[in-house]
Every structure is written in C-alpha cells, then in structure tokens.
Amino acid sequence: MAKITASVYTSHVPAIGAALDSGKAGEPYWQKVFSGYDYSKKWNKDNIPDVVFLIYNDHANAFSLSLIPTFALGTAESFPIADEGWGARPVPVVKGHPELASHIAQSLIQDDFDITIANELPVDHGLTVPMSLMFGEVDEWPCYVIPLHVNVVQYPVPSGARCFAMGKAIRRAVESFDQDLNVHIWGTGGMSHQLQGARAGLINEKWDNDFLDELIAEPEKLSKKPHLEYVEEAGSEGIELVMWLMARGAMNLEKEPIVKHRFYHVPASNTAVGHLILEDGI
C-alpha cells in the first residue's frame, strides 16, 4: 500500500521566488533565509518521495472572487505555472499523479469531506516557492505532485479542526491505495503576517514559535485554536497556518514525530519564515 512517511511545513512567500528567479539568493538579506533550507535540500535528495501531496492556497490565479472552493484537489496529469501578473515563474511544469489523486478524491468524498475536483489547475507561488526551496533549481521536478488548494483568502475559511480532521482522512485515503508509493505531505503558508490595514507588517515571533512547539507536540490541542486568535496574534494572513494542521493530521498521531529540521527567520519581505521537517515516529 501507499504510505505517508514524512511531512514538510514551510512559508510560501512570493518574494522568495522573485529572489531566486532574479539571482538574488546570495545577497546578504536573502542568504539568511535560504540558509535555513540547506539541510532540507540534502534531506530531500536522500529521501525523494514518489509523490508529494502539497497543501497550499491559490492567490486569485486559478480561482477568482466569483468562484472560491473551500477545498480543490488537483487530479490532472500536469499543472501549468500561473502568470501572476509579471509572467510565469521559470520553473518546470508540475507533474500530477491522476490515479492516486482520483483515489484520494473518492475516499475523501465517501468520508464525508466535500471537495472540488480540479481537472485543470494552474498553480502559483503558493505551490512553486515551496518546491523551489526544497528541490532547488531543476530541469524537472523529481517526483509527482498532488496539489490541494485550501481557501484561506476569502471568508468564511475552514477551521483548524476541520483541516486537522481532513489530514487524518487523507492518511486513510493514501493507505488504502494499492500501489507501493512513498508519499510526503506538505503544509505551506504563513507564518505571522498582515499585508494591509493599520497592522500591515505585523510579525509575532513568540506566537509563531509557540505554534511550532504545539504543532510538533500537541497538534490535537492546536487544532482547536479559534480563528480569532490567528487574526489577533498572527495577522490577517496568519490564518494560512491551518494548512499546516492538515499536513500534521496526516502523520502518525500515535507516536511522537521525529523532528529532522526546524528553522525560523524574520524577516523575509514582510513576513516571518517558518519551516519544519517531521518524519513518522518509530
């Protein structure tokens, strides 16, 4: 059967992609950010999965305000890179795994999770920036990717508890697939940041690191954190962190995870960068 063996958590700051694409990664400001992923690239090369199940949010590129699914699962053979207004990022087209994606869709819907099936889905920096951070500059991505969009842009948005429960259902779906596949699950977005209003530029380092502590050790408790706390403490865009709870819910919750890497840095553009790699406990 297929197995989820590890999870990755990372911010998906668009300016990170711009820095990579314009050759600024070695500049002092950005080098401090990218150094936090040196270990991650090595770990990834030593632990290449067959499939990455990547949880992200679209930023009005695949979906507009006229149609916003709460959850949209990509089931296509490939996913083109979206033009976000300044041209598509110069990265490879993302290769999908339609068989596993369709199986997960079937399992989730039968498990009473209402999701939208996306047979066509352009993917933006929410997905490509984490791929670049973890795999570096490549001619083609070394594994298949199944994208799952979560609406954390337009209210109402799903709760942390709903995302955590869906992560558990994703694990059940993967483990019922009859091919021998090694699957990693990634939760992206965050950490604390606010892009508009009187609190634009807000970063809450203590809250972010407390979140990382709880994500590792007390995810069930963390999943009950109310939306209002995310907004008050982590800024309006801090709600993206519910996507990390989905990835954590897909891990083996009966054992303590193995923390392979932890990184936190302020600032990157106008946000805090957080990053974790967890492996299933033995």
Secondary structure in CASP SS format (residue, H / E / C, confidence):
PFRMAT SS
TARGET T0000
AUTHOR 0000-0000-0000
METHOD secondary structure of the structure
MODEL  1
M C 1.00
A C 1.00
K E 1.00
I E 1.00
T E 1.00
A E 1.00
S E 1.00
V E 1.00
Y E 1.00
T E 1.00
S C 1.00
H C 1.00
V C 1.00
P H 1.00
A H 1.00
I H 1.00
G H 1.00
A H 1.00
A H 1.00
L H 1.00
D H 1.00
S C 1.00
G C 1.00
K C 1.00
A C 1.00
G C 1.00
E C 1.00
P H 1.00
Y H 1.00
W H 1.00
Q H 1.00
K H 1.00
V H 1.00
F H 1.00
S H 1.00
G H 1.00
Y H 1.00
D H 1.00
Y H 1.00
S H 1.00
K H 1.00
K H 1.00
W H 1.00
N H 1.00
K H 1.00
D H 1.00
N C 1.00
I C 1.00
P C 1.00
D C 1.00
V E 1.00
V E 1.00
F E 1.00
L E 1.00
I E 1.00
Y E 1.00
N C 1.00
D C 1.00
H C 1.00
A C 1.00
N C 1.00
A C 1.00
F C 1.00
S C 1.00
L C 1.00
S C 1.00
L C 1.00
I C 1.00
P C 1.00
T C 1.00
F E 1.00
A E 1.00
L E 1.00
G E 1.00
T C 1.00
A C 1.00
E C 1.00
S E 1.00
F E 1.00
P C 1.00
I E 1.00
A C 1.00
D E 1.00
E C 1.00
G C 1.00
W C 1.00
G C 1.00
A E 1.00
R C 1.00
P C 1.00
V C 1.00
P C 1.00
V C 1.00
V E 1.00
K E 1.00
G C 1.00
H C 1.00
P H 1.00
E H 1.00
L H 1.00
A H 1.00
S H 1.00
H H 1.00
I H 1.00
A H 1.00
Q H 1.00
S H 1.00
L H 1.00
I H 1.00
Q H 1.00
D C 1.00
D C 1.00
F C 1.00
D C 1.00
I C 1.00
T E 1.00
I E 1.00
A E 1.00
N C 1.00
E C 1.00
L C 1.00
P C 1.00
V E 1.00
D C 1.00
H H 1.00
G H 1.00
L H 1.00
T H 1.00
V H 1.00
P H 1.00
M H 1.00
S H 1.00
L H 1.00
M H 1.00
F H 1.00
G C 1.00
E C 1.00
V C 1.00
D C 1.00
E C 1.00
W C 1.00
P C 1.00
C C 1.00
Y E 1.00
V E 1.00
I E 1.00
P E 1.00
L E 1.00
H E 1.00
V E 1.00
N C 1.00
V C 1.00
V C 1.00
Q C 1.00
Y C 1.00
P C 1.00
V C 1.00
P C 1.00
S C 1.00
G H 1.00
A H 1.00
R H 1.00
C H 1.00
F H 1.00
A H 1.00
M H 1.00
G H 1.00
K H 1.00
A H 1.00
I H 1.00
R H 1.00
R H 1.00
A H 1.00
V H 1.00
E H 1.00
S C 1.00
F C 1.00
D C 1.00
Q C 1.00
D C 1.00
L C 1.00
N E 1.00
V E 1.00
H E 1.00
I E 1.00
W E 1.00
G E 1.00
T E 1.00
G C 1.00
G C 1.00
M C 1.00
S C 1.00
H C 1.00
Q C 1.00
L C 1.00
Q C 1.00
G C 1.00
A C 1.00
R C 1.00
A C 1.00
G C 1.00
L C 1.00
I C 1.00
N C 1.00
E H 1.00
K H 1.00
W H 1.00
D H 1.00
N H 1.00
D H 1.00
F H 1.00
L H 1.00
D H 1.00
E H 1.00
L H 1.00
I H 1.00
A H 1.00
E C 1.00
P H 1.00
E H 1.00
K H 1.00
L H 1.00
S C 1.00
K C 1.00
K C 1.00
P C 1.00
H H 1.00
L H 1.00
E H 1.00
Y H 1.00
V H 1.00
E H 1.00
E H 1.00
A H 1.00
G C 1.00
S H 1.00
E H 1.00
G H 1.00
I H 1.00
E H 1.00
L H 1.00
V H 1.00
M H 1.00
W H 1.00
L H 1.00
M H 1.00
A H 1.00
R H 1.00
G H 1.00
A C 1.00
M C 1.00
N C 1.00
L C 1.00
E C 1.00
K C 1.00
E C 1.00
P C 1.00
I E 1.00
V E 1.00
K E 1.00
H E 1.00
R E 1.00
F E 1.00
Y E 1.00
H E 1.00
V E 1.00
P E 1.00
A E 1.00
S C 1.00
N C 1.00
T E 1.00
A E 1.00
V E 1.00
G E 1.00
H E 1.00
L E 1.00
I E 1.00
L E 1.00
E E 1.00
D C 1.00
G C 1.00
I C 1.00
END
